[in-house]
């Protein structure tokens, strides 16, 4: 399949729209999170979204022209990362995992998930 401009424009890229209030007044900022640098603004949410479609087309055309990778909607990272930590923390995590009878990896994922939920307001 030829992945040209029509292909990418037809994909369901999510958009985010945010009302901004600053010293110059109020406006709406719209972006496509899956396409870094693809954003615009407008005096109303509808105008910002309409302008974003034009910006998205221009963005994708440039990426195609230069042969750059274009992420598709919702593309997620691999889920694998290496983390360096102090030896004392590593040792404590190993002990905690042994006490809970889970792998070190499972314990770390669980704790990161809990911390992320708390920070995102899920428990507030």
C-alpha positions as a Markdown table, in Angstrom:
| # | Residue | x | y | z |
|---|---|---|---|---|
| 1 | Unk | 0.0 | 0.0 | 0.0 |
| 2 | Unk | 1.3 | 3.4 | -0.9 |
| 3 | Unk | 1.4 | 5.5 | 2.2 |
| 4 | Unk | 1.0 | 8.9 | 0.7 |
| 5 | Unk | -0.7 | 12.1 | 1.9 |
| 6 | Unk | -4.2 | 10.7 | 1.5 |
| 7 | Unk | -3.3 | 7.6 | 3.6 |
| 8 | Unk | -2.0 | 9.7 | 6.5 |
| 9 | Unk | -4.8 | 12.3 | 6.3 |
| 10 | Unk | -7.3 | 9.5 | 6.6 |
| 11 | Unk | -5.8 | 8.1 | 9.8 |
| 12 | Unk | -7.7 | 8.9 | 13.0 |
| 13 | Unk | -5.0 | 11.1 | 14.7 |
| 14 | Unk | -6.4 | 12.3 | 18.1 |
| 15 | Unk | -6.2 | 16.0 | 18.7 |
| 16 | Unk | -6.0 | 18.0 | 21.9 |
| 17 | Unk | -7.5 | 21.5 | 22.3 |
| 18 | Unk | -6.7 | 23.7 | 25.2 |
| 19 | Unk | -7.9 | 27.1 | 26.2 |
| 20 | Unk | -5.0 | 29.4 | 27.0 |
| 21 | Unk | -5.3 | 32.6 | 29.0 |
| 22 | Unk | -2.3 | 34.8 | 29.2 |
| 23 | Unk | -1.3 | 38.5 | 29.2 |
| 24 | Unk | -2.2 | 38.8 | 25.5 |
| 25 | Unk | -5.7 | 37.4 | 26.0 |
| 26 | Unk | -7.4 | 34.1 | 25.4 |
| 27 | Unk | -7.0 | 31.7 | 22.5 |
| 28 | Unk | -7.3 | 28.0 | 21.8 |
| 29 | Unk | -4.2 | 25.9 | 21.3 |
| 30 | Unk | -4.7 | 22.7 | 19.2 |
| 31 | Unk | -2.2 | 19.9 | 18.6 |
| 32 | Unk | -1.8 | 16.4 | 17.3 |
| 33 | Unk | 0.2 | 14.7 | 20.1 |
| 34 | Unk | 1.3 | 11.8 | 17.8 |
| 35 | Unk | 2.9 | 14.3 | 15.4 |
| 36 | Unk | 5.5 | 16.3 | 17.4 |
| 37 | Unk | 5.5 | 19.9 | 16.3 |
| 38 | Unk | 2.1 | 19.7 | 14.6 |
| 39 | Unk | 0.1 | 22.5 | 16.3 |
| 40 | Unk | -1.6 | 25.8 | 15.8 |
| 41 | Unk | -4.0 | 28.1 | 17.6 |
| 42 | Unk | -7.1 | 30.1 | 16.9 |
| 43 | Unk | -9.6 | 32.5 | 18.6 |
| 44 | Unk | -12.1 | 29.7 | 19.0 |
| 45 | Unk | -11.8 | 26.0 | 19.4 |
| 46 | Unk | -13.5 | 25.3 | 16.1 |
| 47 | Unk | -11.1 | 27.7 | 14.2 |
| 48 | Unk | -8.1 | 26.1 | 15.9 |
| 49 | Unk | -9.2 | 22.6 | 14.9 |
| 50 | Unk | -10.0 | 23.8 | 11.3 |
| 51 | Unk | -6.6 | 25.4 | 11.1 |
| 52 | Unk | -5.0 | 22.3 | 12.5 |
| 53 | Unk | -6.2 | 20.2 | 9.6 |
| 54 | Unk | -4.3 | 22.5 | 7.2 |
| 55 | Unk | -1.2 | 22.5 | 9.4 |
| 56 | Unk | -1.4 | 18.7 | 9.6 |
| 57 | Unk | -1.5 | 18.3 | 5.8 |
| 58 | Unk | 1.5 | 20.7 | 5.5 |
| 59 | Unk | 3.3 | 18.8 | 8.2 |
| 60 | Unk | 2.7 | 15.4 | 6.6 |
| 61 | Unk | 3.6 | 16.6 | 3.1 |
| 62 | Unk | 7.0 | 17.9 | 4.4 |
| 63 | Unk | 7.7 | 14.7 | 6.2 |
| 64 | Unk | 6.8 | 12.6 | 3.1 |
| 65 | Unk | 8.9 | 14.9 | 0.9 |
| 66 | Unk | 12.1 | 14.5 | 3.0 |
| 67 | Unk | 11.4 | 10.8 | 3.7 |
| 68 | Unk | 11.1 | 11.2 | 7.4 |
| 69 | Unk | 9.3 | 8.6 | 9.6 |
| 70 | Unk | 5.7 | 9.4 | 10.3 |
| 71 | Unk | 4.2 | 7.8 | 13.4 |
| 72 | Unk | 0.7 | 6.4 | 13.0 |
| 73 | Unk | -2.0 | 7.2 | 15.6 |
| 74 | Unk | -1.5 | 5.6 | 19.0 |
| 75 | Unk | 1.9 | 4.2 | 18.1 |
| 76 | Unk | 3.3 | 3.2 | 21.5 |
| 77 | Unk | 6.9 | 2.7 | 22.5 |
| 78 | Unk | 8.2 | -0.8 | 23.1 |
| 79 | Unk | 7.5 | -0.9 | 26.8 |
| 80 | Unk | 11.1 | -1.7 | 27.6 |
| 81 | Unk | 13.6 | 0.6 | 29.3 |
| 82 | Unk | 16.8 | 0.3 | 31.4 |
| 83 | Unk | 16.9 | 2.2 | 34.6 |
| 84 | Unk | 20.0 | 3.0 | 36.6 |
| 85 | Unk | 19.5 | 3.4 | 40.3 |
| 86 | Unk | 21.5 | 3.5 | 43.5 |
| 87 | Unk | 22.6 | 0.1 | 44.8 |
| 88 | Unk | 20.7 | 0.6 | 48.1 |
| 89 | Unk | 17.4 | 1.2 | 46.2 |
| 90 | Unk | 18.0 | -1.8 | 44.0 |
| 91 | Unk | 18.7 | -3.9 | 47.1 |
| 92 | Unk | 15.5 | -2.7 | 48.8 |
| 93 | Unk | 13.4 | -3.3 | 45.7 |
| 94 | Unk | 14.8 | -6.9 | 45.5 |
| 95 | Unk | 13.9 | -7.5 | 49.2 |
| 96 | Unk | 10.4 | -6.0 | 48.7 |
| 97 | Unk | 9.8 | -8.2 | 45.6 |
| 98 | Unk | 10.9 | -11.3 | 47.5 |
| 99 | Unk | 8.6 | -10.5 | 50.4 |
| 100 | Unk | 5.7 | -10.0 | 48.0 |
| 101 | Unk | 6.7 | -13.2 | 46.1 |
| 102 | Unk | 6.7 | -11.3 | 42.7 |
| 103 | Unk | 9.4 | -10.6 | 40.2 |
| 104 | Unk | 11.4 | -7.4 | 40.6 |
| 105 | Unk | 10.0 | -6.3 | 37.2 |
| 106 | Unk | 6.4 | -6.9 | 38.4 |
| 107 | Unk | 7.0 | -4.9 | 41.6 |
| 108 | Unk | 8.6 | -1.9 | 39.7 |
| 109 | Unk | 5.7 | -1.9 | 37.2 |
| 110 | Unk | 3.2 | -2.0 | 39.9 |
| 111 | Unk | 4.7 | 0.8 | 41.9 |
| 112 | Unk | 5.2 | 3.0 | 38.8 |
| 113 | Unk | 1.5 | 2.4 | 37.9 |
| 114 | Unk | 0.4 | 3.4 | 41.4 |
| 115 | Unk | 2.5 | 6.5 | 41.3 |
| 116 | Unk | 1.2 | 7.5 | 37.9 |
| 117 | Unk | -2.4 | 7.0 | 38.9 |
| 118 | Unk | -1.9 | 9.2 | 42.0 |
| 119 | Unk | -0.2 | 12.0 | 40.0 |
| 120 | Unk | -2.9 | 11.9 | 37.3 |
| 121 | Unk | -5.6 | 12.5 | 39.8 |
| 122 | Unk | -7.2 | 9.0 | 39.6 |
| 123 | Unk | -7.2 | 8.8 | 43.4 |
| 124 | Unk | -8.0 | 12.4 | 44.2 |
